[in-house]
Amino acid sequence: MAVTPETAAATAGDAATPTVSLHAIASVRTEHAMLLPVTVRGHCLVALLDPGSTTNFINADLMPHLSITTDPCPSLRVLVANGDHVLCQGVARNVALTIDKEAFVIGGYVISLGEFDLILGIEFLRTLGPIL
């Protein structure tokens, strides 16, 4: 199932700016955090499943290791839930990832994420079925 960053604004209601939750950007692990083991290009990573984020995000520190190409997104800033903005370092498209034995293709904004490798937000969750 393909997911692109462009659909984030359309699927997130009136949010035109990609938004990441404060817990995700601050690498706060609560006891209820949903962490998933995922594989991207043969690398075992940990993704935070975060319904507080409008779209998907990829940790900028991983990009050289994953050899994923990105499109520039000059001047795009990601809104953090506390009102701060984080500079987006690029947009990754058509990133193949595997969760258990299920294959997905996602897009995501490249930002510094601290200890999380990926954040899978509402954009990803909507590909799984209705959100009630």
BAKEVO-813811 format. One line per field, with one value per residue: residue number from 1; residue in three letters; x, z, y of N, C-alpha, C in turn. Coordinates in steps of 0.2 Angstrom, whole numbers, plus 5000, padded with zeros to 4 digits. Layout:
// BAKEVO-813811
pos: [NUM,...]
code: [ALA,...]
n.X: [X,...]
n.Z: [Z,...]
n.Y: [Y,...]
ca.X: [X,...]
ca.Z: [Z,...]
ca.Y: [Y,...]
c.X: [X,...]
c.Z: [Z,...]
c.Y: [Y,...]
***
This chain:
// BAKEVO-813811
pos: [1,2,3,4,5,6,7,8,9,10,11,12,13,14,15,16,17,18,19,20,21,22,23,24,25,26,27,28,29,30,31,32,33,34,35,36,37,38,39,40,41,42,43,44,45,46,47,48,49,50,51,52,53,54,55,56,57,58,59,60,61,62,63,64,65,66,67,68,69,70,71,72,73,74,75,76,77,78,79,80,81,82,83,84,85,86,87,88,89,90,91,92,93,94,95,96,97,98,99,100,101,102,103,104,105,106,107,108,109,110,111,112,113,114,115,116,117,118,119,120,121,122,123,124,125,126,127,128,129,130,131,132]
code: [MET,ALA,VAL,THR,PRO,GLU,THR,ALA,ALA,ALA,THR,ALA,GLY,ASP,ALA,ALA,THR,PRO,THR,VAL,SER,LEU,HIS,ALA,ILE,ALA,SER,VAL,ARG,THR,GLU,HIS,ALA,MET,LEU,LEU,PRO,VAL,THR,VAL,ARG,GLY,HIS,CYS,LEU,VAL,ALA,LEU,LEU,ASP,PRO,GLY,SER,THR,THR,ASN,PHE,ILE,ASN,ALA,ASP,LEU,MET,PRO,HIS,LEU,SER,ILE,THR,THR,ASP,PRO,CYS,PRO,SER,LEU,ARG,VAL,LEU,VAL,ALA,ASN,GLY,ASP,HIS,VAL,LEU,CYS,GLN,GLY,VAL,ALA,ARG,ASN,VAL,ALA,LEU,THR,ILE,ASP,LYS,GLU,ALA,PHE,VAL,ILE,GLY,GLY,TYR,VAL,ILE,SER,LEU,GLY,GLU,PHE,ASP,LEU,ILE,LEU,GLY,ILE,GLU,PHE,LEU,ARG,THR,LEU,GLY,PRO,ILE,LEU]
n.X: [5004,5004,5010,5010,5019,5012,4999,4996,4992,4979,4973,4974,4964,4961,4975,4988,5001,5014,5013,5021,5020,5024,5029,5035,5045,5053,5058,5051,5047,5033,5025,5015,5018,5018,5029,5036,5045,5053,5058,5069,5077,5085,5089,5086,5075,5067,5050,5040,5023,5012,4998,4997,5004,5004,5008,5021,5038,5055,5071,5083,5097,5098,5098,5110,5115,5104,5103,5093,5086,5081,5069,5072,5066,5065,5063,5052,5044,5042,5028,5029,5020,5021,5021,5034,5045,5052,5066,5063,5072,5071,5061,5056,5052,5042,5047,5051,5045,5045,5034,5034,5028,5022,5022,5025,5024,5030,5030,5039,5044,5060,5067,5076,5075,5079,5079,5071,5069,5059,5044,5028,5013,4997,4994,5000,4992,4979,4980,4978,4965,4948,4948,4942]
n.Z: [5000,4995,5002,5003,5007,5002,5004,5017,5022,5016,5022,5035,5039,5043,5044,5037,5038,5041,5056,5072,5086,5103,5112,5103,5096,5107,5111,5121,5130,5134,5145,5138,5125,5108,5100,5086,5078,5063,5046,5035,5020,5023,5036,5053,5062,5074,5075,5080,5083,5081,5084,5086,5077,5061,5050,5042,5048,5046,5054,5052,5055,5050,5037,5028,5031,5026,5013,5006,4994,4994,4991,4990,5002,5004,5016,5022,5037,5051,5062,5079,5093,5104,5099,5093,5079,5068,5056,5041,5032,5020,5009,5009,4997,4992,5001,5005,5018,5030,5041,5053,5043,5034,5020,5016,5008,5010,5012,5019,5030,5032,5047,5062,5075,5087,5098,5091,5076,5066,5064,5063,5058,5058,5044,5040,5048,5043,5032,5036,5038,5044,5055,5071]
n.Y: [4994,5011,5026,5043,5058,5069,5066,5069,5081,5081,5070,5073,5081,5098,5101,5108,5109,5097,5088,5083,5073,5079,5070,5061,5068,5072,5060,5053,5040,5032,5021,5016,5017,5013,5003,4996,4983,4985,4983,4990,4991,4980,4984,4982,4991,5002,5007,5020,5020,5032,5040,5054,5061,5068,5063,5052,5050,5050,5047,5058,5055,5042,5041,5041,5028,5020,5023,5030,5040,5057,5070,5088,5099,5114,5126,5120,5117,5107,5105,5105,5097,5106,5118,5123,5123,5112,5110,5103,5090,5084,5075,5058,5046,5032,5022,5006,4995,4983,4975,4963,4951,4958,4969,4986,5002,5017,5035,5049,5063,5069,5071,5076,5064,5060,5047,5038,5028,5028,5037,5032,5039,5046,5046,5033,5025,5026,5019,5006,5004,5009,5023,5024]
ca.X: [5000,5008,5008,5015,5019,5007,4992,4996,4987,4972,4970,4974,4959,4963,4982,4992,5008,5015,5014,5023,5018,5029,5032,5039,5051,5057,5060,5049,5044,5029,5023,5009,5021,5018,5035,5036,5051,5052,5064,5070,5083,5089,5091,5081,5074,5061,5046,5035,5016,5010,4992,4998,5008,4999,5011,5027,5044,5061,5076,5089,5103,5098,5098,5116,5115,5099,5104,5087,5086,5076,5068,5073,5059,5067,5059,5047,5045,5037,5026,5029,5014,5022,5022,5040,5045,5059,5067,5063,5079,5070,5055,5058,5046,5042,5052,5048,5047,5042,5032,5033,5029,5018,5026,5022,5028,5028,5034,5040,5048,5066,5069,5080,5070,5081,5081,5066,5071,5054,5037,5022,5008,4990,4994,5001,4987,4973,4981,4976,4958,4945,4950,4935]
ca.Z: [5000,4995,5006,5001,5011,5000,5007,5024,5023,5014,5027,5042,5040,5041,5046,5031,5040,5045,5064,5075,5093,5107,5115,5098,5095,5113,5112,5128,5130,5140,5146,5133,5118,5103,5096,5081,5074,5056,5042,5029,5016,5027,5042,5058,5065,5078,5073,5085,5080,5084,5081,5087,5072,5055,5044,5044,5049,5046,5057,5048,5056,5047,5029,5025,5031,5022,5006,5003,4991,4996,4987,4995,5004,5007,5020,5025,5044,5054,5068,5085,5096,5109,5095,5090,5072,5066,5049,5037,5028,5014,5008,5006,4994,4990,5005,5007,5024,5032,5048,5053,5036,5029,5016,5015,5005,5014,5011,5025,5030,5036,5052,5068,5079,5094,5098,5087,5069,5062,5067,5058,5060,5055,5037,5039,5051,5039,5026,5039,5039,5047,5062,5074]
ca.Y: [5000,5017,5031,5048,5064,5074,5065,5070,5087,5079,5065,5075,5086,5105,5102,5109,5108,5091,5089,5077,5074,5081,5064,5058,5072,5072,5054,5051,5033,5031,5013,5014,5018,5007,5002,4991,4982,4986,4982,4995,4990,4975,4986,4982,4998,5003,5013,5022,5021,5038,5044,5061,5064,5068,5059,5048,5054,5046,5050,5060,5051,5035,5042,5039,5021,5017,5025,5032,5047,5062,5076,5093,5103,5120,5130,5117,5116,5102,5108,5100,5099,5111,5125,5123,5120,5108,5110,5096,5090,5081,5070,5052,5043,5025,5018,4999,4993,4977,4974,4956,4948,4963,4974,4992,5007,5024,5041,5052,5068,5068,5076,5073,5061,5058,5039,5034,5028,5030,5038,5030,5043,5045,5044,5026,5021,5026,5013,5000,5003,5015,5025,5025]
c.X: [5004,5005,5013,5014,5014,5000,4991,4991,4980,4969,4970,4969,4961,4971,4986,4999,5009,5016,5016,5022,5025,5033,5037,5045,5055,5059,5057,5045,5040,5027,5018,5012,5020,5024,5035,5043,5049,5059,5064,5077,5088,5091,5085,5081,5068,5057,5041,5028,5013,5004,4992,5002,5004,5002,5017,5033,5050,5067,5082,5095,5104,5099,5104,5117,5110,5099,5098,5088,5080,5075,5069,5066,5062,5062,5053,5049,5040,5035,5026,5023,5015,5022,5028,5040,5052,5060,5067,5069,5077,5063,5057,5051,5047,5047,5048,5050,5043,5040,5030,5034,5025,5022,5022,5026,5025,5032,5034,5045,5054,5067,5073,5074,5073,5082,5076,5069,5065,5048,5032,5016,5001,4990,4995,4995,4981,4974,4979,4969,4955,4948,4944,4936]
c.Z: [5000,4999,5004,5006,5009,5002,5014,5026,5021,5019,5034,5043,5038,5042,5039,5032,5044,5052,5067,5083,5097,5110,5110,5097,5101,5115,5119,5127,5136,5140,5140,5126,5114,5099,5092,5078,5067,5052,5036,5026,5020,5034,5047,5062,5070,5076,5079,5081,5084,5081,5083,5082,5065,5050,5047,5044,5049,5049,5052,5049,5052,5039,5026,5025,5027,5015,5002,5000,4993,4991,4992,4996,5008,5010,5023,5032,5047,5061,5074,5089,5102,5105,5092,5083,5071,5059,5046,5032,5022,5015,5005,5003,4992,4994,5007,5014,5026,5040,5049,5046,5031,5026,5015,5011,5007,5011,5018,5025,5034,5041,5058,5073,5086,5093,5094,5079,5064,5066,5061,5061,5057,5048,5036,5042,5047,5033,5029,5039,5043,5054,5066,5080]
c.Y: [5006,5022,5037,5054,5069,5073,5067,5076,5085,5075,5067,5081,5093,5106,5103,5108,5101,5092,5082,5079,5076,5075,5061,5062,5073,5066,5051,5045,5032,5023,5011,5015,5012,5007,4996,4989,4982,4985,4986,4993,4985,4978,4985,4988,4997,5009,5014,5023,5026,5041,5051,5064,5063,5063,5055,5052,5049,5050,5052,5057,5045,5036,5040,5031,5017,5018,5026,5039,5051,5067,5082,5096,5109,5124,5127,5115,5111,5105,5103,5102,5104,5118,5126,5121,5117,5108,5103,5096,5086,5077,5064,5049,5036,5021,5011,4997,4987,4977,4967,4953,4953,4968,4980,4997,5014,5029,5044,5058,5067,5073,5073,5071,5059,5050,5035,5034,5030,5032,5037,5034,5041,5043,5036,5022,5021,5021,5006,4998,5009,5016,5027,5029]
***
